[in-house]
Amino acid sequence: MKRTALVTGASSGIGAELARVFAANGFDLVITARRRDRLEALAAELHDRHGCCVHVIAADLADPSAPSRIAREVAEAGLQVDALVNNAGYGLPGSFLSSPWESHRAFIQVMVTAIVELCRLFAPGMVERRRGWIINVGSVAGLVPATAGHTLYGAVKALVIRFSESLALELRPHGVQVTALCPGFTYSEFHDVNRMRAQVSRLPSFLWLHADRVAREGYDAVMRGDRVFVNGRVYRAIVLGARLAPTWLVNLASRKMAPRFRRT
């Protein structure tokens, strides 16, 4: 049976590029996001280019029932998920107190609960078959000190990274590889959706990554069995510096830099 990859948040950006990479490497696809028209366009592209079968599921992971519905549709289609890519996500700009609790609750549902639930739904089948790959898209923001503004983003990404590391250790003896993929600033719709495009566009060009490169490196990382992979030499240096430099100095640098890409 041909291998199948499930990719969430596949309608654009890193998610769409990850779907392209898996298709190019011989996987059939299940792609899911909120925008069915975008998914169907990507499905047609992947089928025409690679001859793969692509199953489209339009779903909003802010709905607590979405992960179980996705799993049910996959089962009803007679598919098994060999690779799970938890990519869906967004940013909630501004201070913690500037958004209502309902917005924070939906954010946590998409960024944490849905990721963990999808892993719990699909990892048992991988363990049973003794083969599988899971990519949970984290962020450099989860590996460096917190700053004011976008208050939950770094926190949830840190949780995703630590969860992925632990899950990798748990599942590796059963033939399942888990990788937390940690890009920095990446050209995509992400900053348009969270209304930060004008602000982050002032950042220097060397800080920007391309989504296709992030996706290719993420695929290679999970196939190698890397537990955490940080995209780009600049970001690997930043993460290493944050670990080695005195805490007071790192926190000072973070506070000075944050207004360039955070809104409080």
C-alpha positions in Angstrom: 0.0 0.0 0.0 1.3 3.5 -0.9 2.2 5.7 2.0 -0.1 8.6 2.9 0.7 11.9 4.6 -1.9 14.0 6.4 -1.0 17.7 6.4 -3.0 20.3 8.4 -3.0 24.0 7.4 -2.2 22.9 3.9 -3.9 25.7 2.0 -0.9 28.0 1.9 2.6 28.7 3.2 4.7 26.1 4.9 1.8 23.7 5.0 1.3 23.7 1.2 5.0 23.3 0.7 5.2 20.4 3.0 2.4 18.8 1.1 4.4 19.3 -2.1 7.5 17.8 -0.6 5.7 14.7 0.6 4.0 14.3 -2.8 7.3 14.6 -4.6 8.6 11.8 -2.4 5.9 9.4 -3.3 3.3 9.9 -0.7 -0.5 10.2 -1.3 -2.0 13.0 0.6 -4.8 14.0 2.9 -4.8 17.8 3.1 -6.9 19.8 5.5 -7.5 23.5 6.2 -10.5 25.9 6.4 -10.4 27.0 2.7 -11.7 24.2 0.5 -11.1 26.1 -2.7 -7.4 26.5 -1.9 -7.2 22.8 -1.0 -8.9 21.6 -4.1 -6.5 23.8 -6.2 -3.5 22.2 -4.4 -4.9 18.7 -4.8 -5.3 19.2 -8.6 -1.7 20.5 -8.8 -0.2 17.6 -6.8 -2.2 15.0 -8.8 -1.2 16.5 -12.1 2.5 16.9 -11.2 3.1 13.7 -9.2 0.2 11.4 -10.0 -0.6 11.0 -6.3 -4.1 10.6 -4.8 -5.1 13.6 -2.7 -8.1 13.6 -0.3 -9.4 17.0 0.7 -11.0 17.7 4.1 -12.2 21.2 4.9 -12.0 21.6 8.7 -11.4 24.4 11.2 -9.3 23.0 14.0 -10.7 25.7 16.4 -13.7 23.4 16.5 -13.0 20.8 19.2 -14.7 18.1 17.1 -12.5 18.7 14.1 -9.7 16.2 14.9 -12.0 13.3 15.5 -14.0 14.2 12.3 -10.8 14.2 10.3 -9.9 10.8 11.7 -13.3 9.5 10.9 -13.2 10.7 7.3 -9.8 9.2 6.8 -11.1 5.9 8.1 -14.2 6.0 6.0 -12.1 6.7 2.9 -10.1 3.5 3.7 -6.9 5.3 4.3 -4.1 4.9 6.8 -1.9 7.8 7.9 1.8 7.0 7.7 3.0 10.6 8.1 1.3 13.3 10.2 2.2 17.0 9.7 0.7 19.3 12.3 1.3 22.6 10.6 -2.0 24.6 11.1 -1.5 27.7 13.1 -1.7 31.5 13.3 -0.6 34.4 15.5 -2.8 36.3 18.0 -1.2 39.8 18.0 -1.2 42.3 20.8 -1.2 42.0 24.6 -2.7 39.2 26.5 -5.4 41.5 28.0 -6.3 43.0 24.6 -8.0 39.9 23.3 -11.1 38.2 24.9 -10.8 34.8 26.5 -12.7 33.2 23.6 -9.9 34.2 21.2 -7.3 32.7 23.5 -9.3 29.5 23.9 -9.6 29.0 20.2 -5.9 29.8 19.8 -5.0 27.1 22.3 -7.4 24.6 20.7 -5.7 25.1 17.3 -2.1 25.4 18.5 -2.0 22.8 21.2 -5.0 20.7 21.8 -5.6 19.8 18.1 -1.9 18.9 17.7 -1.9 16.6 20.7 -5.2 15.0 19.8 -4.2 14.3 16.2 -1.0 12.7 17.4 -3.1 10.5 19.8 -5.5 9.6 17.0 -2.9 8.6 14.4 0.2 7.5 16.3 -1.3 4.1 17.5 -1.7 3.0 13.9 1.9 3.9 13.1 3.1 2.0 16.2 1.1 -1.0 15.1 2.7 -0.9 11.7 6.1 -0.1 13.2 6.5 2.7 10.7 5.6 6.4 10.8 6.7 10.0 10.7 5.3 13.0 12.6 6.3 16.6 12.1 4.9 19.1 14.6 5.7 22.7 13.4 7.1 24.7 16.3 9.0 27.9 16.0 12.2 29.6 17.1 9.9 31.6 19.3 9.6 28.5 21.5 13.3 28.3 22.0 14.2 31.8 23.0 13.2 34.0 25.9 9.7 35.4 26.1 8.8 38.9 25.3 5.8 41.2 25.8 3.1 40.9 23.1 1.8 37.9 21.2 1.9 36.5 24.7 0.8 32.9 24.1 2.6 32.3 20.8 6.1 31.5 22.2 4.5 29.6 25.1 2.5 27.2 23.0 5.4 26.7 20.6 7.6 25.8 23.6 5.0 23.2 24.7 4.8 21.8 21.1 8.6 21.4 21.0 8.8 19.7 24.4 5.9 17.5 23.7 7.5 16.5 20.4 10.8 15.7 22.1 9.1 13.4 24.6 6.9 11.8 22.0 9.9 11.1 19.9 11.6 9.3 22.7 8.5 7.3 23.4 7.8 6.3 19.8 11.2 5.8 18.3 11.6 2.2 19.7 8.4 1.4 17.7 9.7 2.7 14.4 8.0 6.1 14.5 10.1 9.3 14.1 8.9 12.6 15.6 10.4 16.0 14.7 9.6 19.5 16.0 10.3 21.8 13.0 11.3 25.3 14.2 11.5 28.0 11.5 12.0 31.6 12.1 10.4 34.4 10.0 9.2 32.8 6.8 7.7 34.3 3.7 4.0 33.3 3.8 0.5 34.6 4.6 1.1 34.2 8.3 1.9 37.8 8.9 -0.9 39.0 6.7 -3.4 37.0 8.7 -2.2 38.4 12.0 -2.0 41.9 10.6 1.7 42.3 11.2 3.0 42.5 7.6 4.0 46.2 7.7 5.8 45.8 11.0 7.8 42.6 10.2 8.7 43.8 6.7 11.2 46.2 8.4 13.3 43.3 9.5 16.5 42.7 7.6 16.4 40.2 4.7 18.8 37.8 6.2 16.2 36.9 8.9 13.7 35.7 6.3 13.3 32.1 5.2 11.5 30.7 2.2 8.6 28.2 2.8 9.8 25.7 0.3 13.2 25.5 1.9 11.6 25.1 5.4 9.5 22.3 4.1 12.3 20.4 2.4 14.5 20.7 5.4 11.7 19.6 7.7 11.0 16.5 5.5 14.7 15.6 5.6 14.9 16.1 9.3 12.0 13.8 10.2 13.4 11.1 7.8 16.8 11.4 9.6 15.1 11.1 13.0 16.0 14.6 14.3 13.9 15.4 17.4 14.3 19.2 16.9 15.3 21.0 13.8 15.9 24.7 13.5 15.9 26.1 10.0 18.7 28.4 8.9 22.2 29.0 10.2 21.2 32.5 11.5 18.4 31.0 13.6 20.6 28.1 14.8 23.1 30.7 16.0 20.4 32.7 17.7 19.1 29.7 19.6 22.7 28.6 20.6 23.4 32.2 21.7 20.2 32.2 23.8 21.4 29.0 25.6 25.0 30.1 26.2 24.8 33.8 26.9 24.1 35.2 30.4 20.3 35.2 31.0 20.3 39.0 31.8 22.0 39.7 28.4 19.6 37.5 26.4 16.6 39.0 28.1 17.9 42.6 27.5 18.4 41.8 23.8 15.0 40.2 23.5 13.3 43.3 25.0 15.1 45.6 22.7 14.3 43.6 19.6 10.7 42.6 20.3 9.1 45.9 19.3 10.3 45.3 15.8 8.1 42.1 15.5 5.7 42.2 18.4 2.7 44.4 19.1 1.8 45.0 22.8 
